[in-house]
Amino acid sequence: MTSAPHNSLEQRRPVLVYRDRIGVASEIEFSRRQYLGFRTLRPVWIGRVVLPGAERIAASLIRIGGVRGLLFRHFGVMPAFDFTPFIPVVHAQFARGGALALPLARAMNAKLVVTLHGGDVAKDKNWRHTMLARRWPEVIAQTYRFVCVSHAVAEIARRRGVPERLLTVLPIGVEVPAAAPCLPRDRGFLFAGRFVEKKGITVLADAMRRLRAMGDTTPLSCAGDGPLRPVLEKLAREIPGVELAGWLEPPALAARMETALALLVPSVVASGGDTEGLPSVVPEAMARGCTVIGSNEGGIAEAVTDAVTGLLVPPGDADALAAAMHRLSAEPDLAAQLAQVAFRAVGERLNAVRQSAALESILLEAIRCPLAGALVSVPCR
């Protein structure tokens, strides 16, 4: 059976995607994958700041810059803009993006679809005397659907006042090759992400010291950067076999995953409430045939089944993390078995094209369905 021909990019109907800062390095890959399966709509990104990586996710974009951007951000003043080519839906990235896009949606008489990623709704500071907190009731009234990347994020959104009927759980997918790579797993453990508290950086460092105390010399490569880099630099000085690789481009990171024994995702809930949604590196590693050792919480626990598609450990438990690491280094056949099952699972449950097509369906549904309540007319604050 052959599939129906795809509409060319020019034939698709344009839909606005709001992100205040377009092209943030840590967001590029999961941002791009959200639109891979679109066949009817053509994303046009709109925001105030366009970063160097924006061209990798945005074939078309609109910048609200300069004084116009400041008036838009702080007072909700819309610049002169022709809305007629666009469908009456705005897809906003992150909770704050939904609040910033509110005047845009009102000017278009359009509905919002807001994707919630985790920390955007979890961080306590986001809700203390902020624009997001002030506009949030109006955002809820204007939003057709809040798309949550995990059930854990949906639960946080409920606590922030979002009605159950407006919540949809739709994890962001990943591109899955036809077959899992079969390369020697000789690069040891891999960590990939920002060096921040919620990523479990201090737990990772403590676990590595415990691993060395067991006599296990399996190396660790840390890809990324961030404010907790000194913690890992100190670790690298104190014990052998720790590499700080810096930020890696997606192909280079994928290559590391293909030869790593396991990806480490020791995430925790940070002191300010920041938490993971579903770290994009988890399905990325599964799609590269790389076993995941992760914290048993949030979206990680939804993507990884303990002892079936990876290993899960209690968040913040360095002893348990070290034990799981030592288990895989001592039992490479177990790591290979877990990785094979994980590869099949990610292809079935987190295929990027299928997940993206589901998002497009939500946006198309929003055109046809009225808002649950009347459009909010009070001015943005």
N, C-alpha and C positions, 0 to 999 in steps of 0.2 A: 504494500500500500504506500503511495506517495503522499507527502504532506502538501497542504495548500501553499501556494507561493506566498512569500512574505511581501508585504508592502515595502516599497523603497523608502528610504529615510525621508525623502521629499514628500512622499504621499501621506505620511503619517500625520496625525493631528497633534499640534504642539501642546504640551502641558508644562506648566511652570513648576520647577523644583527649587524650593528655597533652602539655602544654606548661607548663613551670614559670612562665613569664611570658606570660600570654595577652593579646594585643593590642599587641605591639611594633609601632611604626609601620611600620618597614621590612619587616615580615613579613605585614602584613594582607592584601594582595592575593594573594600566592602561597599563603598559608594558606587563604584563602577558596576559591580555584580548585581546590584539591585535592579538594573535596567537592561540586562542582557537578553531577557526573554520578551521584551516589548515588541509587538508586531503591529499594533494599531496606533500607539501614541509615540511621540517624539519628545524626549525630555529637553527642556530649555532651562538651564540653571540660572538662578537670579540671586544676587547677594551684594553685600557692600564691599567685600574684600576678595580679590582674585589673586591667588598665590601661584607660584611657578608651576606646580603640578596640576593645575586645573584642566589643562588641555587633555589630560589622560582620562578624565571622566566626563568632560563637557564639550561636545561637538559644537553646541550653541550656548552662549551665555549672555546675560545682561548684568552690567555692574551699576549699582546705585552708589556712586562715589562722591567724594568731596563733601561740600555743604549739604547737598541733597541727601547723602547717606546719613549724615548726622541728624538732620531733621527727621528723616524716616525712622532712624533707630530710637531717638529719644522722644519724639512727639507723634510718631505715626503719620507724618505728613507724606503723602504719596507724590512723587514727581509726575509730570505729565507723561502719559504712557498710553499706547494704543493696545487695549486688551482684546480687541475683536478677533485676532487670529487664534486665541487660546481657549481651550475648553474651560468651563467654569469650575475648575478644581485646582487647588494648589497643594502639592506634596511637599511638606516641610520636614526637614531632617532635625531631629532632637526636639525636646520640649521647648527650649528657648527659641529655636527656629520657628516653632508654631506660634509662639507669642509675638515674635518679630514679624511674621508673615500675616498676622491678623489684619492689619490695615490694608494689605494687598488683597486679601480674600474679600474684604468688605467692599473695596473699590470695584472689584470684579463681580460682586454679588455671587461669589463662589464659595464652595465648601472647602474645608481643610481636610487633608489626610495627613496625620502626623506620625512619623516613625520614631518610636522611643527606643533608645539603645542601652539604657542602664544607668550610668552615672548621671545622666541629664535629669532623671527624675529622683535619683537616690540621694544625691549630695544635699546635705542640710543647708549649706550656704546658698544654694540656688533659690531657696524659699524664704530667705530672711530679707524683707524689705527690698525686694528686687522687682524689676519690670515683669519677670516671669510670674512671680507671686501675684502682682496686681492684676495682670491680664488673664490669669489662668481660668477663672470662671467664665470669662468671655470666650476664651479658646475652646473650652469644653462645649459651649453653646454653638460655636461655629463649626465644630469638627464632626465630620461624618464618621470617621473611624480612626482610632489610635492603633497603629500597627506595632506590636511589641515583638522584639527579637527573641524573647523567651517567656515562658510562663512566670518565671521569677520577676521579670520586668513588669508583666501584667499585674502581678500582685502588688508591686510598689505603686503602680499607677492607680490601682483601686484605693490604696491608702491616701493618695493625693486627690481623691474625689472623683475620679473618672468612673462613670457608671459602667457596669458589666456589659451592657448592650453595645457600648461603643468600642469594646476591646476585641482585637483579633491578634492571635499569636501566629507570627510568620517569621521564622528564622531566616536570616540571609544565607543563601546557598553558596556553593563553591563550584568551580569548574572541575569536573572529575574526568581524568583521562580514561581511555578505553581499558587499560590494564594498569595495575599497580607497578611502580618501578621495582625492579629486582636488582638492586645494587648492594654492595657490601656495606653493612651498617658499622662503619669503622670511625665515625666522627664523634662518638660518645653522645652526651646529652646536649640538648639545645634549649635555650630560652629565647623567646622573641617577643618584644613588646616594649612599652615605655617603662623606664625605671622609676616607677611611682609606687606609693604605698599599697594601693589595691592590687598590684601585680604580685605581691608577696615577695618583694626583693630581699627583705631581711630574713624571711623564712628560708628562701633559697640559699642564702649565704650560710645560715646555720646548718642547713641540711648537708651542704657540701663539706663543711668541717666534720660533721658526724660521719659522712661517707668515708673521708680520708682516715678517720679514727678506726674504721672497720678494716682498713687496709685496702680499700677499693680505690684504684687510681684512674677510673674512667674519667676522661676529660669533660669539660663543660664549655660550651661556646654561648656567649650572651650577645644576641643581636638586638640593637636598640640604643636608646640613650634617655636621659632624663635627670631629674634632680637628685635621685638616689644613686647616681653613678659612683660617688665616692665609696659607698658600701661595697660595691663589686670591685672597685679598684683596690681597696684594702684586702678583700678576699684574694684577689689575684697575687698580691704581694706575699700573703701569708701561706698560701698552699699552691702546689704546682698544678698545672693542667687546666687553668681557667683563662679563657680568652674573651676579651671584649672586642667584638667585631664591628661595633658601630651600626648605623642604620644600613640595611641591605636592600637593594632593589628587589622587587618581587621575584624575578627569575633566579637571582642569587640565593634568596631565602628559600625558594622552592628546592633548589639544588641541595641546600643544607638539610632540609627535611628528608630528602630522598636518601641521604647517607647517615642520618643521625640514628642512634639507638632508640631515643625517645624524646619527645617534646615535653618540657616541664611547664605546667601552668598552675603554680601554687597560689592562686589568687585568694585574697581575703577581703572582708569588708573594712574599708579604711576608717580611721578615727572620725572623719567628717561625714560618714555615711556612704561615701562613694563605693560603688560595687560594680561587678561585671554584669553585662547582659548575656551575650554569648561571644566570647573572644573569637575574632575571626580566624586566629591562628589554629584553633581547635579543628574545625572542619578542613582547613587548608592542610594540616598535617595528616589527617585521616585520608584525605584524597591523594597524598603522596606516599601512602603506605608506611607512615611513621606512627608508632604507638604514642599515645598521650598518657602522661601521668598528671592528673589534675586534682584540684580541690573539689570535694564533694559538696558543691553548693551551686545555686543559681543555674545559669544556662550551661555551665560546664557539665553538671550532673545530668542535664537533660540530653546532652549530645553524646556523652560517654557512659556506657554501662560497665560498672565495675567488674573486672575479671572476664569480660566478654569482648568489649571493644577498646579496652584500656584499663588503667588502674586509677582508682579514686582514693584520696586520703583526706582526713579531716583538715579543714582550713586552719592555718596557723600552726600545724603540728610538724615541726622540723624532723622529729624522730621518725614519724610515720613516712614522711617524704623520703628521707634517707633510706629507710628500709625498703620502700617500693623501688627506688633507684637501684639499690644493691641487688634486689631480686631480679630485675631485668638484666643487669649486667652479668649476673651469674647464670641466668637462664635465657640466652638469646633465642632459643626456639620458642619460648613463651612469648617474647616480644614479637616475633614474626607471626605467630598464630593470632595474637590480638590485633595486629596491624591488618592482617588479611580480612578478618571479620569486620573491622572498622572501615576498610575500603569499600566493602560491599554495602555496609550500612549507610555510609555517607552518599553513595550513589543512589540509593533508594529513597533517602529521606531529605537530603540537602543538596539536590542538584540545582545549580544556580539558575539555569534556564527555566526550570519548572517553578522555582520559588519566585522568580521575577515575573513570570506570567501570572502567578496568583496575585502579585501586587498590582499589575496592570488591570486585572479584573476588578479589584477593589476600586481603583480610580475610575474605571468605566461605570461601575455600579453607582458611584457617587453622583455621576451626571444625571442619572435617571431617578434617584431617590431624593425626596425632600429632606431637609433637616428635621430632626425630631422636634425642634422648637422654632420659633420665629427667628429670623436673622437679628443678631444683636445690633442695636443702633447707637449705643452709648459710645462716646469718643474714646480712643486709646489713651492710656495714661502711661 
